[in-house]
């Protein structure tokens, strides 16, 4: 970015009207000064005639009046105006407080000025005379800024920072300096006259007051660090300090702000109840480890939990070098029995609801993994002796490991379809303010939403996408120009994914709708300064950046998902828990894995950017419909169960002949009928041995049966053994083997097939196989 610094001449710079040795800055109040103030009552100090110095007491307090007169003359107030009376009231209040304290205002501390000013209108009434009003307070603020070193403006409550800065430095000068910041910020997407501008204006004016200078070039890095460190801005205004410092840095007068600008406060774990020696070791590891800041913060909190256990159960283990194999076993046992809330710093809301419940297996494994990492690093760095192997000593028990497996929290297809519809149909009416009190253009919100719905990326990867991450191809050839001119059915949209937590950067195909949405936002995206990529350390141009600030990683969870759920009319939680940004990754992966032409596990691994297929298994879940279809195609029931036609003699049943032992069920064997009631249990059912229950079709008994009119045809399910299945499917050789095995097996009538004069049939029975409701001969 080009250097936009503007040279300011010596004559144009602001100088305090209270300077040099011309004023008597004696801290104590002289007896004559105190006596003169007390001899004049408040009415004498405030009335117009007294203010014209026509009484003798004014000469005694001349050294106190002169600086106040110089400050009052800055406003060029007409004596006949109402504001002139406010000036007289403010002067009287300051003089009366000098007499009350016995000190001149030169010796007042910031706390004494604050006691006079108060934090609100009511506080001011308690600190000032009863006749004083809030208009006099505004004048006293100017006195506090120019006469003392007061910088606790954040403790005054709500007040007009622009008006106060204008009184102190001059309205034209303040407006010109704020305009310099606006010029830079407007290029980045800030809107003049909206909430962005008022926040930036208030923060800039308060920084001018704290710095005692209205010039942008005097806003140094040290000043911004001091304001953040001492919280010299209100909680509302602290959000705007990032923007102001970013603009000042672009002008070349200070360094760039921290990534989060102080607006996001991490909940830093406190070493409450942790032995001092253990805390020292943890802080040493924290300052040495090369893990990402977020992971180090999480590990630090877990290590403090170990420290509280040490203080309660094993005080001699406060020094990690004193840990033994027995200490490790005790800690593993404690983790296995640990409950929610045990050894916590404090009871936070989300743990209080589950306090006393056993920890989940994943949490236990995570605590032990933290312990392994800490002791492994301490041993590798030669900080402690190698008394044990951390990998083996802190291994999770097998029963805990077995309780953890791939369990992707896939969003139900119906809910996911409604969320897709909501994302594709976003309108201006659906837009909501961010949690930080800012807003984004609808093109940016739509681009982020469709990226979440179609890309299958982690929230960190989405937030770190770079400008130009979309590329278009047609028949393997890159397509230059606007994606809106490309037919979606003819083009292939490729998305460049940045370096992530599991691997290097890679490219994946995505839906053209996503590419068009990203190109639409890139076309209208305001110019943004480059930002530092926290993973690679490179200065990159982030696609999702607005007002010189990258979109937060939490934006999808805090804003996008609630907005889509509201528009789609679906709850933000389902049976698997709260809908989060990461659940979309599992949902998309499972849908690709269960598609009509599904991706293989290795193809899905490459699309998700995983290092190994085992990671992909935690995201891809076979749906019930896919599993049902695969089970049906396998033909388990059709393979092992066949049906056979049965003739039921209804006359024999109704007449009572069946109860007398007469046959009433006739199983059709093709060449005859079997009257054995428990035919499905007969060993010879596939190769009838023609025992006494057998009736050939060409016989008088069969002819009489077929001549009956009151017969009912039914089908019975017959389970088959492996040998019987082979006899049906593999032909004569398998049938001969079956006959040989059954040659010495008695029939239901007691006969032995090998001893019969009539050999068993060598023709397989006409068992009917049923598929899709249509019978066919097996």
C-alpha positions in Angstrom: 0.0 0.0 0.0 1.3 3.4 -0.9 2.5 5.7 1.9 -0.4 8.1 2.6 1.4 10.1 5.4 0.8 13.8 5.3 3.3 16.3 6.4 2.1 18.7 9.1 3.8 22.0 9.5 4.9 23.3 12.8 2.3 26.0 12.6 -0.5 23.5 12.0 0.3 21.3 15.0 -1.7 21.7 18.1 0.1 22.9 21.3 -1.4 22.9 24.7 -2.4 26.4 25.9 -1.0 25.5 29.4 2.7 25.2 28.9 6.0 26.6 30.0 6.9 28.2 33.3 4.5 31.1 33.1 2.2 29.5 35.7 2.7 29.1 39.4 2.3 25.4 39.9 2.7 25.3 43.6 0.7 22.2 44.8 -0.4 23.6 48.2 -3.0 26.2 48.6 -1.8 29.4 50.3 -3.7 30.6 53.4 -4.7 33.8 51.6 -6.1 31.8 48.7 -8.1 29.6 50.9 -9.4 32.5 52.9 -10.4 34.4 49.8 -12.3 31.5 48.3 -14.2 30.9 51.6 -15.0 34.6 52.1 -16.8 34.4 48.7 -19.9 32.2 48.8 -20.9 30.2 45.7 -23.1 33.0 44.5 -20.2 35.5 44.5 -18.1 33.0 42.5 -20.9 32.5 39.9 -22.5 35.9 39.5 -21.6 38.0 36.5 -20.5 41.0 38.5 -18.2 39.0 40.7 -16.8 37.2 37.7 -15.7 40.6 36.3 -13.3 40.7 39.3 -14.8 43.8 40.9 -14.2 42.6 44.5 -10.8 42.4 46.3 -10.8 38.6 46.8 -10.2 37.9 43.2 -6.6 39.3 43.2 -5.7 36.7 46.0 -6.6 33.8 43.7 -5.2 35.2 40.5 -2.7 32.3 40.0 -5.6 29.8 40.1 -7.8 31.9 37.8 -5.4 32.6 35.0 -5.1 29.0 33.7 -8.8 28.6 33.9 -9.4 31.8 32.0 -7.0 30.7 29.2 -8.9 27.4 28.8 -12.2 29.2 28.9 -11.1 31.6 26.2 -10.5 28.7 23.8 -14.2 28.3 23.3 -14.8 32.0 22.4 -18.0 31.9 24.3 -20.1 35.1 24.3 -20.6 36.6 27.8 -24.4 36.8 27.3 -24.9 33.2 26.4 -26.1 30.3 28.5 -22.8 28.4 28.0 -21.0 31.3 29.6 -22.9 30.7 32.8 -21.8 27.0 32.6 -18.2 28.2 32.4 -18.7 30.3 35.6 -20.3 27.4 37.3 -17.4 25.0 36.4 -14.8 27.6 37.6 -16.6 28.0 40.9 -16.8 24.2 41.4 -13.0 23.8 40.8 -12.1 26.7 43.2 -14.4 25.4 45.9 -12.9 21.9 45.7 -9.4 23.5 45.9 -10.4 25.2 49.2 -12.0 21.9 50.4 -8.9 19.8 49.7 -6.3 22.5 50.7 -4.6 21.8 47.4 -4.4 23.6 44.0 -5.7 21.6 41.0 -2.0 21.2 39.9 -1.6 18.6 42.6 -4.8 16.6 42.0 -4.5 13.0 41.0 -6.7 11.3 38.4 -8.7 9.8 41.2 -9.5 13.2 42.7 -10.5 14.6 39.3 -12.7 11.5 38.9 -14.3 12.0 42.3 -15.3 15.5 41.2 -16.5 14.4 37.7 -18.2 11.1 38.7 -19.1 8.3 36.5 -22.6 9.5 35.7 -24.9 12.4 36.2 -25.9 11.3 39.7 -22.3 10.8 40.7 -21.5 14.3 39.5 -24.3 15.6 41.8 -22.7 13.9 44.7 -19.2 15.2 44.0 -20.3 18.7 43.0 -22.4 21.4 44.6 -26.2 21.0 44.4 -26.6 23.9 42.0 -24.2 22.3 39.5 -25.6 20.6 36.4 -24.2 18.3 33.8 -23.2 21.1 31.5 -20.7 22.3 34.0 -19.3 18.8 34.1 -18.4 19.0 30.4 -16.2 22.1 31.1 -14.6 20.4 34.1 -13.6 17.5 31.8 -11.6 20.0 29.7 -9.9 21.3 32.9 -9.0 17.7 33.9 -7.5 17.0 30.5 -5.4 20.2 30.2 -4.5 20.9 33.9 -3.9 17.4 35.1 -2.8 14.0 33.7 -6.4 12.6 33.8 -6.8 9.7 31.3 -9.6 7.7 33.0 -12.2 8.8 30.5 -13.5 5.2 30.3 -14.7 5.6 33.9 -16.9 8.6 33.2 -19.7 6.6 31.6 -21.4 7.9 28.5 -20.3 11.3 27.3 -19.7 13.1 24.0 -16.1 12.2 23.2 -16.2 14.2 19.9 -17.5 17.3 21.7 -14.9 17.0 24.5 -12.1 16.5 22.0 -13.4 19.5 20.0 -13.3 21.7 23.1 -9.8 20.7 24.0 -8.1 20.6 20.6 -10.5 22.6 18.3 -13.4 21.1 16.4 -11.9 21.7 12.9 -8.6 20.0 13.8 -10.4 17.0 15.3 -12.7 16.6 12.4 -9.8 16.8 9.9 -7.8 14.1 11.7 -10.8 11.8 12.0 -11.5 12.3 8.3 -8.0 11.0 7.6 -8.9 7.7 9.3 -12.3 7.5 7.6 -10.6 7.9 4.2 -8.6 4.7 4.8 -11.4 2.8 6.5 -14.0 3.6 3.8 -11.8 1.8 1.2 -12.0 -1.3 3.4 -15.8 -1.4 3.7 -16.6 0.9 6.6 -19.8 3.0 6.0 -19.7 6.7 6.8 -22.6 7.8 9.0 -23.4 4.2 10.2 -22.5 2.4 13.4 -19.0 1.7 12.1 -18.2 5.4 11.8 -19.6 6.4 15.2 -17.5 3.7 16.9 -14.3 4.6 15.0 -14.9 8.3 15.7 -15.5 7.8 19.4 -12.4 5.6 19.8 -10.2 8.0 17.8 -11.3 11.0 19.9 -10.7 9.2 23.2 -7.2 8.2 22.0 -6.5 11.9 21.2 -7.6 12.8 24.7 -5.4 10.1 26.3 -2.4 11.0 24.2 -2.8 14.7 24.7 -2.5 15.2 21.0 -5.1 15.3 18.2 -2.7 14.2 15.4 -2.9 10.8 13.9 0.9 10.5 13.5 1.2 10.7 17.3 -0.8 7.5 17.8 2.0 5.1 18.5 2.1 1.4 18.9 3.0 1.9 22.6 -0.2 4.0 23.1 -2.4 1.2 21.6 -0.6 -1.4 23.7 -1.1 0.7 26.8 -4.8 1.2 26.1 -5.3 -2.5 25.6 -3.3 -3.5 28.6 -4.9 -1.1 31.0 -8.4 -1.3 29.4 -8.6 2.5 29.0 -11.6 2.2 26.7 -15.1 1.0 27.5 -16.1 -2.5 26.5 -18.2 -1.2 23.6 -15.4 1.1 22.3 -12.6 -1.6 22.6 -14.1 -3.3 19.6 -13.2 -0.3 17.5 -9.5 0.0 18.5 -8.5 -2.7 16.0 -10.0 -0.7 13.1 -8.3 2.6 14.3 -4.9 1.0 14.7 -5.2 -0.8 11.4 -5.9 2.5 9.7 -3.0 4.3 11.5 -0.7 1.4 10.5 -1.8 1.7 6.9 -0.8 5.4 7.1 2.6 4.3 8.4 2.6 5.6 11.9 2.4 2.4 14.0 2.7 -1.3 13.7 -0.3 -3.5 12.9 -2.6 -4.6 15.7 -2.8 -8.2 17.0 -4.9 -10.5 15.0 -7.9 -10.2 17.2 -7.4 -6.6 18.2 -8.3 -7.2 21.8 -11.9 -7.5 20.9 -12.0 -11.3 21.5 -11.0 -12.3 25.0 -9.8 -15.8 25.4 -10.8 -17.5 28.7 -7.3 -18.1 30.1 -7.2 -20.9 32.6 -6.1 -19.7 36.1 -3.7 -21.6 38.3 -6.2 -21.7 41.2 -5.3 -24.5 43.7 -2.2 -25.5 41.7 1.1 -26.0 43.5 3.6 -23.2 42.7 6.3 -25.7 41.6 3.9 -27.5 39.2 2.7 -24.1 37.8 6.3 -23.1 37.1 6.9 -26.2 35.1 3.6 -25.8 33.2 4.4 -22.2 32.3 7.9 -23.2 31.2 6.4 -25.9 28.9 3.8 -23.4 27.6 6.4 -20.9 26.6 8.6 -23.5 24.9 6.1 -25.7 23.0 5.7 -25.1 19.3 2.0 -26.1 19.1 -0.5 -23.6 17.9 -1.7 -21.0 20.6 -5.1 -22.5 20.8 -3.8 -26.0 21.5 -1.3 -24.8 24.0 -4.1 -22.9 25.9 -6.1 -26.1 26.0 -3.2 -28.2 27.2 -2.3 -25.6 29.8 -5.8 -25.9 31.3 -5.6 -29.7 31.4 -2.2 -29.5 33.0 -3.6 -27.3 35.7 -6.2 -29.9 36.3 -3.4 -32.4 36.9 -1.8 -29.9 39.3 -5.0 -29.7 41.4 -5.1 -33.5 41.6 -1.4 -33.4 42.7 -2.2 -30.9 45.4 -5.2 -33.0 46.7 -3.9 -36.6 46.3 -0.1 -36.6 45.7 1.7 -33.5 47.0 5.2 -35.0 46.5 4.5 -35.2 42.7 4.4 -31.4 42.4 7.9 -31.7 40.7 7.5 -33.6 37.4 11.0 -35.0 37.8 9.8 -36.9 40.9 7.1 -38.8 39.0 7.5 -42.5 39.0 5.7 -45.4 37.3 3.5 -45.7 40.3 2.5 -42.0 40.2 1.6 -42.5 36.5 -0.6 -45.5 37.4 -2.3 -43.5 40.1 -3.1 -40.6 37.7 -4.4 -43.0 35.0 -6.7 -44.6 37.7 -7.9 -41.2 38.8 -8.7 -40.2 35.2 -10.7 -43.4 34.7 -12.8 -42.7 37.7 -13.0 -38.9 37.1 -16.4 -37.1 37.0 -17.5 -33.9 35.5 -16.4 -31.0 37.7 -13.5 -32.8 39.4 -10.4 -30.7 39.8 -11.9 -27.8 37.8 -10.8 -24.2 38.2 -14.5 -23.2 38.7 -17.9 -24.4 37.9 -18.8 -23.0 34.5 -22.3 -23.1 33.1 -21.9 -25.9 30.6 -20.3 -28.3 33.2 -22.6 -27.4 36.1 -25.5 -29.1 34.3 -23.6 -32.4 34.1 -21.7 -32.1 37.3 -21.1 -35.5 39.0 -21.6 -37.5 35.8 -18.7 -39.7 34.6 -16.4 -38.2 32.0 -16.9 -39.4 28.4 -14.3 -41.8 27.0 -13.1 -39.2 24.5 -12.4 -36.7 27.3 -10.5 -39.3 29.3 -8.4 -40.1 26.3 -7.7 -36.4 25.7 -6.6 -35.8 29.3 -4.2 -38.8 29.1 -2.9 -37.6 25.7 -2.1 -34.2 27.2 -0.2 -35.8 30.0 1.8 -37.9 27.5 2.7 -34.9 25.5 3.9 -32.9 28.6 6.1 -35.6 30.0 7.4 -36.7 26.6 8.5 -33.1 25.8 10.1 -32.6 29.2 12.1 -35.8 28.7 13.0 -35.0 25.1 14.2 -31.5 26.1 16.3 -33.1 29.0 14.4 -31.2 31.6 13.7 -34.3 33.7 15.3 -37.8 33.8 13.7 -40.7 31.9 12.2 -42.7 34.7 9.4 -44.2 32.6 8.0 -44.3 29.0 5.1 -41.7 28.8 3.6 -43.5 25.8 3.1 -46.7 27.7 2.6 -45.3 31.2 -0.2 -42.9 30.1 -1.8 -45.2 27.6 -5.6 -45.2 27.8 -7.1 -48.5 29.1 -8.4 -50.8 26.4 -12.1 -50.6 27.6 -12.0 -46.8 27.2 -10.3 -47.1 23.7 -12.9 -49.6 22.6 -15.7 -47.2 23.6 -14.5 -44.7 21.0 -15.1 -45.4 17.4 -16.2 -43.7 14.2 -19.5 -42.0 14.9 -20.0 -39.1 12.5 -22.8 -36.8 13.7 -24.6 -36.7 10.4 -27.5 -34.2 10.0 -30.8 -35.8 9.0 -31.5 -35.7 5.3 -34.7 -33.8 5.8 -33.2 -31.1 8.0 -30.1 -30.8 5.7 -32.4 -30.3 2.6 -34.2 -27.5 4.4 -30.9 -25.8 5.3 -29.7 -26.1 1.7 -32.9 -24.4 0.6 -32.5 -21.6 3.1 -28.9 -21.0 2.1 -29.8 -20.9 -1.6 -32.6 -18.4 -1.0 -31.1 -15.9 1.4 -32.5 -12.3 1.2 -31.8 -9.0 2.8 -34.5 -9.6 5.3 -32.7 -12.7 6.6 -29.5 -10.7 7.5 -28.7 -10.4 11.2 -26.2 -8.4 13.1 -23.1 -10.3 14.1 -22.4 -11.1 17.7 -19.8 -8.3 17.8 -22.4 -5.7 16.8 -21.3 -5.3 13.1 -22.9 -6.3 9.8 -21.7 -7.9 6.6 -23.0 -7.4 3.0 -25.4 -10.1 1.8 -22.9 -11.2 -0.9 -20.3 -12.0 1.8 -22.9 -13.9 3.9 -24.2 -15.9 1.0 -20.6 -16.8 -0.1 -19.7 -18.0 3.4 -23.1 -19.9 3.7 -22.7 -21.8 0.4 -19.1 -22.6 1.3 -20.3 -24.2 4.5 -23.1 -26.1 2.7 -21.2 -27.4 -0.3 -17.4 -27.5 0.3 -17.1 -29.8 3.3 -14.3 -27.7 4.8 -13.5 -27.0 8.4 -14.4 -23.6 9.7 -10.7 -22.7 10.0 -10.2 -23.6 6.3 -13.2 -21.5 5.3 -12.0 -18.5 7.2 -8.6 -18.7 5.6 -9.6 -19.1 2.0 -7.6 -16.7 -0.2 -8.6 -14.4 -3.0 -8.5 -16.4 -6.3 -9.2 -19.7 -4.7 -11.8 -20.5 -7.4 -10.6 -21.8 -10.8 -12.8 -22.9 -13.7 -12.1 -25.6 -16.3 -13.8 -26.9 -19.4 -12.6 -30.2 -20.9 -9.5 -29.9 -18.8 -8.6 -26.4 -20.0 -8.7 -23.4 -17.7 -11.4 -20.8 -18.4 -10.4 -17.2 -18.0 -12.8 -14.4 -17.2 -16.1 -14.1 -15.3 -17.7 -17.3 -14.1 -21.1 -15.9 -14.8 -20.4 -16.4 -18.5 -19.7 -20.1 -17.9 -22.5 -22.6 -18.2 -22.6 -24.6 -15.0 -23.3 -27.9 -16.8 -20.2 -27.5 -19.0 -17.7 -26.2 -16.4 -15.7 -27.8 -13.6 -15.2 -25.6 -10.5 -12.0 -26.2 -8.6 -11.4 -24.9 -5.1 -7.9 -24.3 -3.7 -7.9 -25.2 0.0 -5.1 -23.7 2.1 -2.8 -25.6 4.5 -4.8 -27.3 7.2 -4.2 -29.1 10.4 -3.8 -32.5 8.7 -1.9 -31.7 5.6 -0.6 -29.4 2.9 -2.7 -27.3 0.5 -4.8 -29.2 -2.1 -7.4 -28.7 -4.7 -10.9 -30.2 -4.8 -13.9 -30.0 -7.2 -17.0 -28.3 -5.8 -20.4 -27.4 -7.1 -20.4 -24.5 -9.7 -23.1 -22.7 -7.5 -20.4 -22.3 -4.9 -17.9 -21.0 -7.4 -20.4 -18.4 -8.7 -21.1 -17.2 -5.2 -17.4 -16.8 -4.3 -16.8 -15.0 -7.6 -19.8 -12.7 -6.9 -18.3 -11.7 -3.5 -14.8 -11.3 -4.9 -16.1 -8.9 -7.6 -17.6 -6.5 -5.0 -15.1 -7.1 -2.2 -13.5 -3.8 -1.1 -9.8 -3.5 -1.1 -8.4 -5.1 2.0 -4.9 -5.1 3.5 -3.0 -8.3 3.6 -3.2 -10.4 6.8 -0.9 -12.8 8.4 -1.8 -16.5 8.0 -1.2 -17.9 11.5 -0.4 -21.4 10.1 2.1 -20.5 7.3 3.3 -17.1 8.6 2.7 -15.6 5.1 1.0 -12.3 4.4 -2.0 -13.3 2.3 -5.1 -11.7 0.9 -8.0 -13.4 2.6 -11.2 -13.8 0.6 -13.5 -13.5 3.6 -12.2 -10.2 5.0 -14.2 -7.0 5.5 -13.3 -3.7 7.2 -9.6 -4.8 7.3 -10.6 -7.7 9.6 -10.8 -11.4 8.7 -14.2 -13.1 9.3 -14.1 -14.9 12.6 -13.8 -18.7 12.7 -16.8 -18.7 15.0 -19.0 -16.7 12.6 -20.6 -19.8 11.1 -21.6 -21.2 14.4 -22.7 -17.9 16.0 -24.5 -16.3 13.1 -24.9 -18.3 9.9 -26.3 -21.6 11.4 -28.9 -19.8 13.6 -29.9 -17.6 10.7 -30.4 -20.7 8.4 -32.3 -22.6 11.1 -34.6 -19.7 11.6 -35.3 -19.3 7.9 -35.7 -23.1 7.3 -38.0 -23.5 10.4 -35.8 -26.3 11.9 -34.4 -26.5 15.4 -30.8 -25.7 16.0 -30.4 -29.1 17.8 -31.3 -32.6 16.8 -31.0 -36.0 18.4 -27.2 -36.0 17.8 -26.8 -32.6 19.5 -26.3 -29.0 18.4 -25.9 -28.3 14.7 -22.3 -27.0 14.3 -20.1 -26.1 11.4 -18.2 -29.4 11.6 -21.3 -31.5 11.3 -21.7 -30.3 7.7 -18.4 -32.0 6.9 -19.7 -35.3 8.1 -23.0 -34.9 6.4 -21.5 -34.1 3.0 -19.0 -36.9 3.3 -21.7 -39.4 4.2 -23.9 -38.3 1.3 -21.0 -38.7 -1.2 -20.2 -42.1 0.2 -23.9 -43.2 -0.2 -24.6 -41.6 -3.6 -26.0 -43.6 -6.5 -22.5 -43.5 -8.0 -20.6 -43.3 -4.7 -17.0 -42.2 -4.0 -14.7 -44.8 -2.9 -13.1 -44.4 0.5 -9.8 -43.3 -1.0 -11.5 -40.8 -3.3 -13.4 -39.4 -0.4 -10.1 -39.2 1.6 -8.5 -37.1 -1.1 -11.6 -34.8 -1.3 -11.6 -34.2 2.4 -7.9 -33.7 2.6 -7.1 -36.5 5.1 -3.8 -38.1 5.5 -5.1 -41.6 6.0 -8.4 -43.5 5.3 -8.8 -44.1 9.0 -9.5 -40.4 9.5 -12.1 -40.5 6.7 -13.9 -43.4 8.4 -14.8 -41.0 11.2 -16.8 -38.8 8.7 -18.3 -41.3 6.2 -21.2 -43.3 7.5 -23.1 -45.9 5.4 -26.8 -44.8 5.4 -29.6 -47.2 6.4 -31.0 -47.1 2.9 -27.7 -48.0 1.3 -27.1 -50.8 3.7 -30.7 -52.1 3.1 -30.2 -52.1 -0.6 -26.8 -53.9 -0.3 -28.4 -56.5 2.0 -31.3 -57.1 -0.4 -28.9 -57.4 -3.4 -26.9 -60.0 -1.4 -30.1 -62.2 -1.4 -29.6 -63.7 2.0 -33.2 -64.6 2.5 -33.7 -65.8 -1.1 -30.6 -67.9 -0.9 -31.4 -69.6 2.4 -35.2 -69.8 2.3 -37.3 -71.3 -0.6 -41.1 -71.8 -0.9 -43.0 -74.8 -1.9 -46.7 -75.1 -3.0 -49.0 -76.8 -0.5 -52.6 -78.1 -1.2 -54.9 -77.8 1.8 -58.0 -80.1 1.9 -60.5 -77.8 3.5 -63.2 -80.5 3.6 -60.9 -82.7 5.7 -60.3 -79.8 8.1 -64.0 -78.8 8.4 -65.3 -82.4 8.7 -62.9 -83.3 11.5 -61.1 -86.0 9.5 -57.8 -84.1 10.0 -58.1 -84.4 13.8 -58.7 -88.2 13.3 -55.3 -88.6 11.6 -56.4 -88.3 8.0 -53.9 -86.3 5.8 -55.0 -82.8 5.0 -51.8 -81.1 3.8 -50.2 -82.2 0.5 -46.8 -80.8 -0.4 -46.4 -80.7 -4.2 -43.1 -82.5 -5.0 -43.6 -82.3 -8.8 -43.6 -86.1 -9.2 -45.9 -86.7 -6.3 -47.3 -85.4 -3.0 -46.0 -85.7 0.5 -48.6 -85.9 3.3 -46.1 -85.5 6.2 -47.3 -82.6 8.3 -43.8 -81.6 9.3 -42.4 -81.7 5.8 -40.0 -78.7 6.5 -38.3 -80.7 9.2 -37.8 -83.9 7.0 -34.2 -84.7 6.1 -35.3 -86.1 2.7 -37.3 -83.1 1.6 -34.9 -82.2 -1.2 -34.6 -85.8 -2.5 -37.7 -87.7 -1.5 -37.1 -91.3 -0.4 -40.7 -92.2 -1.2 -41.7 -93.5 2.2 -45.2 -94.3 3.3 -46.1 -90.5 3.3 -45.4 -90.3 -0.4 -48.2 -90.5 -3.0 -47.2 -90.6 -6.7 -49.1 -88.3 -9.0 -50.0 -91.2 -11.3 -51.9 -93.0 -8.6 -55.5 -93.4 -7.6 -54.9 -91.4 -4.4 -53.4 -88.5 -6.3 -56.2 -88.6 -8.8 -58.8 -88.4 -6.1 -57.0 -85.5 -4.5 -56.8 -83.5 -7.7 -60.5 -84.2 -8.4 -61.6 -82.5 -5.2 -63.1 -79.0 -5.7 -62.6 -77.5 -2.2 -58.7 -77.3 -2.3 -56.8 -74.3 -1.3 -53.3 -73.6 -2.8 -50.7 -72.1 -0.4 -47.0 -71.7 -0.1 -44.7 -72.7 2.8 -41.2 -71.3 3.5 -38.6 -74.0 3.6 -35.1 -73.1 5.2 -32.3 -74.8 3.3 -28.9 -76.0 4.5 -25.7 -75.3 2.6 -25.8 -78.8 1.1 -29.4 -78.3 0.0 -28.6 -74.9 -1.5 -25.7 -76.6 -3.4 -28.1 -79.3 -4.6 -30.4 -76.6 -6.0 -27.7 -74.4 -7.6 -24.8 -76.6 -8.4 -26.6 -79.5 -10.2 -26.5 -83.2 -10.3 -23.1 -83.8 -8.6 -24.2 -81.9 -5.5 -27.5 -83.8 -5.5 -25.8 -87.2 -5.7 -23.6 -86.2 -2.7 -26.8 -85.3 -0.8 -28.4 -88.6 -1.6 -25.4 -90.5 -0.5 -25.3 -88.7 2.8 -29.0 -89.4 3.4 -28.9 -93.1 2.3 -28.8 -94.4 5.9 -31.1 -91.7 7.4 -34.5 -93.0 8.4 -37.6 -91.4 6.7 -40.5 -90.1 8.8 -42.2 -93.5 8.4 -39.1 -95.3 9.7 -37.7 -96.8 6.4 -34.0 -96.7 5.4 -33.5 -95.4 1.8 -30.6 -97.8 1.2 -32.7 -100.8 2.2 -35.7 -99.8 0.0 -36.4 -101.6 -3.2 -37.3 -98.3 -4.8 -34.3 -96.0 -4.9 -34.6 -92.3 -3.9 -35.4 -90.0 -6.7 -32.3 -88.4 -8.4 -34.3 -85.3 -9.5 -34.3 -82.2 -7.3 -37.7 -81.1 -6.2 -39.4 -78.1 -7.8 -38.8 -75.7 -4.9 -40.1 -72.3 -5.9 -37.8 -69.2 -5.4 -39.6 -66.0 -4.8 -38.0 -62.7 -6.0 -39.7 -59.4 -6.2 -43.1 -61.1 -5.7 -42.7 -63.3 -8.9 -42.1 -67.0 -8.4 -39.7 -68.9 -10.6 -38.5 -72.5 -10.6 -35.2 -72.9 -8.8 
